[in-house]
Amino acid sequence: MPAAQVPLLAVGDRLRTERDGKVMVSLVPGARVVLSRDSELEVEELKIHKLGAAVSHAVRARNAHIRLLRGSICASVVQRRVRPHIRLYVGTPAGTFEASPGTTFYVRVNETVTHVACAGGTVSLGSGGDADAEMLEAGYAREWEKEKANGLPMQVVRDPNLREEVQNALAAARTSEDLEDSRRYIMPGLGQP
C-alpha cells in the first residue's frame, strides 16, 4: 500500500517491499529502520517504559523488537544525552542483534546466512550484558550461517561491497535524523512555525 496509507504499526504487523521499493519506519522515537527493496520484517514488540503517571520527563526507555524475515535493513538508534534509553533488537536466523544508542548498522538475511555491517557504535549478537555476547564494532562486518559465525570480523575498508553497505547505512541514518529534526519544529494542529 502507498506510504501515505500506512497505519500505525502494531505487534504482529509485517512490512514488505517489492523489487523497486523501500520504506523508512520509525519503530519508536529514536529507533528507525530502512527496509530495503524485496525485503520483509515483522514487528515483535514496541514498548515505551514510563515512570508512573508523570507527564513531563516520564519516559525512561524505548525498546523496539523486530524480526528480519528476508532481505535487508539499514538501522539507526539515536544517541541522547539524557533519558530515554533507546534499544533496537533485530531477530535473524543467527539470533537477535541488539543495538544501543549511537549505533548505525546494516543487516541482510536469507534462509541460512545473516550478514551484519556496523557503521557506528556497537551491535551485539545476544544481550550486551551477557558475557557470551558477540560484539561487532564500527567499521567491521561479519557473517553467520544459522547460529555459527563464519570466520573473524572483517574490516569494512578492505571490501568495496562492505563499504557500500556501510555508506548506505550512514546515508539512511542521516536521512532519518533529518526527518526527526524537521518533526521537532512541527506543532500539532498548528503546522510549521
URKASUL-V730478 format. One record per helix or strand of 3 or more residues. SS is the DSSP state (hx for helix, st for strand). FROM is the first residue (numbers start at 1). LEN is the number of residues. If there is no record, write none. Layout:
BEGIN
ss & from & len
SS & FROM & LEN
SS & FROM & LEN
END
This chain:
BEGIN
ss & from & len
hx & 3 & 3
st & 14 & 3
st & 23 & 6
st & 31 & 5
st & 40 & 11
st & 59 & 19
st & 85 & 8
st & 95 & 5
st & 103 & 7
st & 113 & 8
st & 122 & 4
st & 134 & 4
st & 140 & 6
st & 148 & 8
hx & 156 & 3
hx & 160 & 25
END
